[in-house]
Amino acid sequence: MLFFGKKTLDKKSGREKEEIKKPSNKKVSTKTLSGFMELLPAEQIVFNKMFDTIREAYELFGFIPLDTPILERAEVLLAKAGGETEKQIYQFKKGDTDLAMRFDLTVPLARFVAENWRELAFPFKRYAMGKVYRGERAQAGRFREFYQCDIDVIGDEKLDIRFDAEIPSIIYTIFNKLGFDKFTIQINNRKLFNSLFSGLGVSEKSAKIMQSIDRLEKIGAEKVEEELSELKLTKDVIEQILNFINLKGSNSKILQGLKDLSIENDEFKKGIEELEMVVNLIQQFGVPESNFRIDLTIARGLDYYTGTVYETRLDEYPEIGSVCSGGRYDNLASQYTDKKLPGVGISIGLTRLFDQLKKKEVIKTGSATLTQVLIIPMTENPELSIELASVLRENGIATEIYFTQDKMKKRLGYADKLGIPYTVIIGEDEIIKDVYTLKDMITGEQKELKREELLEKMRKGF
């Protein structure tokens, strides 16, 4: 029996002694921590397919992988954190080092580019797909550990506006590949907000105004107007803000409506110019207008974004909210370097998206295994089974061997429970005839096949 020791100080001798403590027989709870997702095999297979679909789309557009550490020095992460985010960071001390767990993939990117910019080719197009950690209150759709799938294009001193238009074409590609037809990529430009607030003389309250506007869909127009009044804005200012965000219609109609506001501000005019250019370029990238539109209520947070901003919603499931968001920022790594590194990027919260779609039964799970063929040896010597398994794997067919000498019913039951589509039985009769018995686990049909016939069947079957 194992016992666990604990070192204590002997008061009489002043020396350390080890106390032997018998472990409790009480069973430890196996329940996962709140805010952490754990999936069954059939669910994990679907999750991995979604993960791979996103990764392949990113690579299709020329993005290269980057995997940064989950742990960073706390000062690195805290340099760009603030407000509620800072409170949510998991932070601890190991020896003399203050450590923290990454809360997003953007701050590690900023640190990486600041550290390695001399070795990088610009524009630097990277994708990162990994777990991040936030110590917030776990609730529906909010996790403490979750996967983010990010892309960013980073420029050296400058970054062409055409990258802003390429991003929606990547979003369009991803959600099409994930099997969605009805989704909308909403776009706006933060220059419009910034210059509007400046012209109205309320720049110092812009952060709180945008917080309210950003929640318009959740709380409704009446509540937004109420919150703007609580900020001590005049009725005229509130009316102009509401007139601005209530511009609706086709993309061309909204652009014309912005021009008709006749706001004499260079930054406002620049925002309209950029927005118009991005809209035209998105169409050139082949994104249908039914899948993207200008939405002047999209604010995207506080001061981080400085130009084009995006949010993506699934039209048939609006209650899920944004499933992909991001935008343009002037300087990625200002806390780490004096070098100007503008960028544009997006993030997909895959854990949340998967969880919400699973709860709505949009995601359908299938087999609990990736195995396509289960070989069942019926003789003591498994040499022929091992040889066949090697040949099948060389042909890209995922194969298992059932080595345990159980009854046939149990062996077939194993394949049936996991959803393995085919079994290959190799017994004395098969060895004598130089054939393999192939059983279709769905139809129950059995056939004796030569090796080449078996391989041909397997290739066609998958």
N, C-alpha and C positions, 0 to 999 in steps of 0.2 A: 504493500500500500504506500502511496506517496504522501508525504507530509510537507508542509511549507514552513520555511524558517523566517523569523523576523529578528533582526539584530537590535538589541537594546543595551543601554549602559548600566553595568553593575555598580550600584552606588558605593558598595563597600570597597571593591578592588579598583574601581575606576576603569575597568576594562569592558570591552564589548562582549556580550554573550548572545547566543542565538536561542530564541524561544522556538520550540517546536509546537506548531499549532495544527491540529487536525481539521481538515476542511469540513465545512457544513455539508450535510446530505441534502440540503434543500436544493431543488432544481432551479437553475437559472432561467429566467424568462427568455424566450427566443424571439420575442416581438422586436421588430426594427424600430429605430428611433423615429419620432415624429418628424416629418419633413424629408425623409429619405425614401427613395423609390427602389423596390426590389421586385423583379419580374419572374414569372414562371418561364420555363424554357420556350414554350410556344410563343409567348409574348416577347421574349428577348429576341427571338429570331426575327419577328416583324420589326421590332425597334432597330435591330442591326441593319435590316434592309433599308429602312428610312435613313439611317445614318449613312450608309454606303451610297444611297441615291444622292444625298446632299453633297457628300464628298466628291463623287464622280462629276457632278454638275460644276462644282467649284474648279476642279482640275480641267474640265472641258473649256473653261474660259481663261486658262493659263495661270491660275493661282497655285502657289507652291506651299507645301505644308510647313507649319512651325508648331513645335510642342514645347511650351515653356513650363518651368517647374510649378507644381501646386503650391509649394512653400516659397516665400520670398522674405527678405528682410522687411520687417514691419515698416521701416521708414520709406521704403520704395513704394509700397502700396498706399500708405497714408499720405504720401506727397500729393496724390491726385484725388484722394477721398475727401469727403466732407459731409456734414449734416447727418441724415439718417444712414447713409452708406457706411460712414465711419463707425457708427454704433453697431452695425451688423457684421463687421469684420471679426473673424475668429483669430484671436491674437494670443500668443503665449510666449514663455521664455524657456530657452534650453541653454543651460550654462549662462554665459554672459550675453547671449544673442537674443534680441527681440525678434520673434518670427510671426508671420501672419499667413493665412491661407488666401489664395487669390479669390477675389469676389467677382471678377469678370476676366475677359481675355484681352481687353484693350490696354489696361495699365501694364501688364507684362509685355505686350507688344511695344508700348512706348519705351519701356526700359530696354528692351532688346534692340530696338532701332537706334536709340541713343548710344548704346554700347558698341554696336557693330556697323554703323552707317558707312564707314569707309570700305567695308568688304561687300556691301550690298549693291545690287544693280537697281537703279531707280528709273521709272516708278517701281516700287517694291510691292508686288502683289502676293499677299500671303493669306492662307486660310488656317484656322485653328479650330479644332473640335475637341472639347474636353470638359471635364467637370470643374465647376466653380462652387464656392461655398459662401452662404450668407446666413448669419444667425438671426434671422427674422422670425416672426411668429408664423408657424406653419398653419396653412389653411388651404382650402380648395384652390388648386391651381398655383399654389406657392410652395416652393420647396427650399430646403436648406442646403441640399446637394443636388445639383442639376447640370445637365449637359447644355453647353452653348456651342453653336456652330457659326463661326464668324468668318467674314472676309473683310479685308481692308486693302485699299490701294494708297500707298504713301508716296508723296512726291518730295523731291529735293528742292526746297525753296518755292516751287510752284507745282500745280497739278491741273491738267486740262479738264475743263468742264464736261468734256465728252465721257469721262469716266463716271460722272454723275448719272448719265443716261444709260450707260452699260449696266449699272447695278439693277435697275428694274427688269432688264432683259434676263438677268441671271435669276432673279426672283421668279419671273414668269416660267423659265425653264424648269426650276426646281419643283414648283407646285404642280406643273403639268406632269412631270415625271412621278410625282407622288400620287397622281390620280385625281387631281382636282381641276375642274373646268371653271367653276364659278368662284372667283376670288378677285379682289380689287386691291391694287397697289395705289395707295393714296400718297400724293406728293405735295409739297409746299416748299417755300423758301424762307428761311429765318430772317433774311435781310428785310423782307416785307414787314414782319413784326417789329424788328429793331427800329427801323426808320419810322414806322407808324407811331410807336410809343414815344420816340424822340420828338416827332413833330407835335404830338399831343402834350408834351411836357411831363410825361409820366415814366421816364426811363428808369428812375430809381425804384419803381414798383413793378417793372417788367417781369421779373421772375415770378412774383405772386400772381400777376395777371395771367401769365402763360400756364401756370399751374392750374388755374381755374378753367382756362380754355381747353387745356389738354384733357380735362375730365368732363367735357361737355356731353359726350356720349353716355357717360355713366350717370351724371347728376341732372342733365337736362338744362335747357336754355334759361328757364326761370331761376334756377338755383345759381347758375353762373352770373346772371345779372345781379342777383342778391349779393353774391360774394364780391363782385366788383364794386357795389355800393358800399360794402363794409370796408373797402380799401380807401374810402373817402374820395372816390373819383366823381367828378361832376356828371350830371345827366348828359351833357353834350358829349363828353369824352366817352362815356359808356355807350351812347348811341352810335358814335363813329366806330368804336371797336366792334359792336354788334353788326353794324352795316357791312363792315369789312369781312367778318367771318361768315356772314350769311349770304355772301355772293355764291350763287348756285348756277347749275346748268352744265353745258358741255365745256370742255377744256378751252375752246376758242372763245366761248361766251364769257367765261370767268376772266380770261386774259384781257378781253376787251373791257369788261367791267372794272378791272384794276386800273387800266389806262384812263377810263372815264372818271375815276376818282380825282384825277388831276392833282395828285400830291406832288408838289414841287420839292422833291428831295432826291439827291443823286443816288443815295443808297436804295431808296424805294424803286427808282427807275432801273437800277442795276439788278435788283431782285426780280422785277418783271422780265427783264431781258434774259436773265439766266433761266427763269422758269419756262419762258417761251422756247428758248433754245433746247432745254432738256426735253420738253414735250415733243418737239419736232424730231429730235434724235431718237427718242424712245420708239416713235412710229417707224423710223428707219430701221431700227433693230428688229422690227417685226412683231412688236407687242400690240395686240388688238386694243383699240380704245375702250372696248368693253371690260378690259382687265386693268385699266389704270385711269386715274382721274385726279385733277387738282382738287385738293380739299384744304381750304384756308384755316380750318380749325386744328390742323396738325401742327403742334408746336415742338414736340419732342424735348421735354425736360427744361433745363435751365439755360446756362450760358455755354454749354459744351459745343452745341452745333451752331454753325455760322452761315450756312448756305442751304442747299437742297436737303430736305428731310423726307423720310419715307415711313409709312406704316402699311402693313398688309393684313387684310381681313378676309376670312372665308365667308362668302355671301350667305351661305345656307346655315352658318353657325355664328351669327354676329355676337352672341353672348360670350364667346371665347375671347373676344377682343383681338388685339394685334398679335399676329403669329410670326411676324418678321419686321424688324424696324431698324432704323439707323439714319445716317446722313453725313453731311460734309462738315469738317472742322478745320480751322485755320492752322492749328499747331498741335500736333500729337504729343510732343515730348518736351514742352516748355519747362517742366519741373526738373528735367534731367540734363538739358543741353540748351545752348544758345542758338543752335542751328534750327532754322524754320523747317518744319516737316508737316505740311498740310496733307490731309487725307480724306477719304470717303469710304464708308463701310456699312455693313449690316450685320445683324445677329438674329439667329433663329434659336429660340429656347426650346430645344427638342424634347426635353423631359416633360415640360408643361404641355406642349403640343400633343405628344403621345398620350399623356394622361387624360387630357380633355377629350380627345378623339375616341379613346378606349371607353370612357364613361358614357359617351354618346353612341357607343356601339358602331361607330364608323369604321373602326379598325376590327378586322376579322382575323382571328388567329387560326392557324392550320395545324400542320404537323408539329410535334414537340421535338423533332430532330431534323438534322440536315442530311442524315443517312438516306441513301437511295436504294441500297441493296444490303440485305443481311444474309451472310453465308452461314449455313448451319451444317457443320461437319458431323456425320453420323458414325465416324470411325475414331479409334483411339489416336491414330496418327493424323494431325491436322495439316500435314505438309501440302497437300493439294489445295486445301482451302486457303492457306497462306499465300500460295503461288497465285491462285486466281484473284485474291484480294489485291495483290500487288499489280496485276495486269489491269484490273478495273480502275484502280487509283491512277495508274499511269495514263489512262484514258479519260481522266477527269471525273470519274464516277465515285462519289463518296460511299465508302464500303466499310461495314463492320463484320467481325466474325463472332459468333456466339460460341464461346469456348466451353461454358459450363455444361456438364453432362446431365441436363434436365430432360424431362419428358417432352416429346414433340409439342404437345399442347401448350406447355409453358413457353417454349421457344417461340412458337408462332404468336402466342399471346403477347410476348415482349414486342415483336414487330408491330402487331396490331395496335397496342396501346400507344406506341410512339408515333404511329402513322407512317412506318417505313413501307414504301409501295411494293417492293419486291423481295422475295427470299429465294436463295439458291441452296438446294439441298444436295449434299454430296455424301452418299452412302456406298456400301459395297457394290450394289447393283450399278450405280452410276459409274463407279471406277471400272468395273468389268466392261461396261458398254462404251466407256470413254465419252460419257455425256454428263450434262448437269440438269437437274430438275429445277426449272424456273417456275415459281408460284407467284401469280398476281394477287396481292393481298386485298385488292379492292373487289375484283370479280371472282376470285377463288380459282381461276383457271390455272392448270398446270401443264407444262410442256417439257419434253426432254430435248435438249439442244446441244449441238456441238459447240466448242468454245467460240469459233468465229461467228456462229449464228447467235450465240448469247451476247457477244460483244455488239453485234449489229443491232440486236433488239434493244440493248441498253442505250446505245447511242441515239436511236430513233425515239425511244421512250422518254428521253429527257431533252 
